[in-house]
């Protein structure tokens, strides 16, 4: 995709990536739980790659997605991994934003 340059002519130049979205911060206890769950799922996924009966790749992806809720570095890594598949990357970013907003609301009011 191209955009017009500063001079106004139609010389194509690459589009700039969208600025990162601003998400509400998560409470610290919730972030600790997400880190623990994400790393646990990653370890189970690694075991699932070598042990029969466990879905290794699916569990690795779910663990990375959970870890990306609490860690910006994991989020950037997963986006870079999904970059060759733009629809998957877009859906991942949308789902992460929705889950982060829900988790932030949950953290503010606590469980019911």
RARA-V47634 format. One record per residue. N is the residue number from 1. SS is DSSP state (hx for helix, st for strand, lp for the rest). PSI is psi in degrees with one decimal (* if undefined). OMEGA is omega in whole degrees, 0 to 359 (999 if undefined). Layout:
BEGIN
n-><N N>
ss-><SS SS>
psi-><PSI PSI>
omega-><OMEGA OMEGA>
END
This chain:
BEGIN
n-><1 2 3 4 5 6 7 8 9 10 11 12 13 14 15 16 17 18 19 20 21 22 23 24 25 26 27 28 29 30 31 32 33 34 35 36 37 38 39 40 41 42 43 44 45 46 47 48 49 50 51 52 53 54 55 56 57 58 59 60 61 62 63 64 65 66 67 68 69 70 71 72 73 74 75 76 77 78 79 80 81 82 83 84 85 86 87 88 89 90 91 92 93 94 95 96 97 98 99 100 101 102 103 104 105 106 107 108 109 110 111 112>
ss-><lp st st lp lp lp lp lp lp lp lp lp st st lp lp lp lp lp lp lp lp lp lp lp lp lp hx hx hx hx hx hx hx hx hx hx hx hx hx hx hx hx hx hx hx hx hx hx hx lp lp lp lp lp hx hx hx hx hx hx hx hx hx hx hx hx hx hx hx lp hx hx hx hx hx hx hx hx hx hx hx lp lp lp hx hx hx hx hx hx hx hx hx hx hx hx hx hx hx hx hx hx hx hx hx hx hx hx lp lp lp>
psi-><139.2 157.1 154.1 148.9 -176.8 -27.1 -13.7 -4.5 175.0 21.3 120.8 143.8 152.1 146.8 151.0 147.3 153.6 145.6 150.6 142.8 149.2 116.1 147.2 143.2 147.8 147.8 149.2 -45.6 -36.8 -38.8 -38.3 -43.7 -41.6 -40.9 -47.6 -48.4 -41.2 -47.3 -36.5 -44.6 -36.7 -42.9 -41.9 -37.4 -39.9 -42.2 -36.6 -20.2 -29.1 -21.9 138.1 147.7 -15.1 141.2 94.3 -52.3 -42.1 -43.6 -36.6 -44.5 -42.2 -41.3 -41.5 -37.6 -42.2 -42.6 -32.8 -17.2 -31.6 -18.4 122.5 -34.3 -42.8 -36.2 -46.3 -41.0 -43.9 -37.4 -41.1 -37.3 -36.1 -3.5 -35.6 -15.3 83.0 -40.6 -38.3 -40.2 -44.0 -43.4 -39.3 -44.7 -41.9 -44.3 -37.2 -43.6 -41.5 -43.9 -39.5 -40.9 -42.6 -42.8 -36.5 -41.6 -42.0 -42.1 -30.8 -41.4 -15.4 173.0 153.1 *>
omega-><181 176 178 181 186 181 178 179 185 177 185 171 184 177 176 177 179 178 181 180 179 181 179 180 178 175 184 179 179 177 179 179 180 175 181 181 180 180 177 178 176 179 176 177 177 176 180 177 183 180 177 176 178 177 186 185 179 180 176 180 179 178 178 179 178 179 181 175 183 187 177 179 177 178 178 180 181 176 178 178 182 184 178 180 185 178 179 179 180 180 178 181 179 181 179 179 180 180 178 179 179 180 178 177 179 180 181 184 179 180 180 999>
END
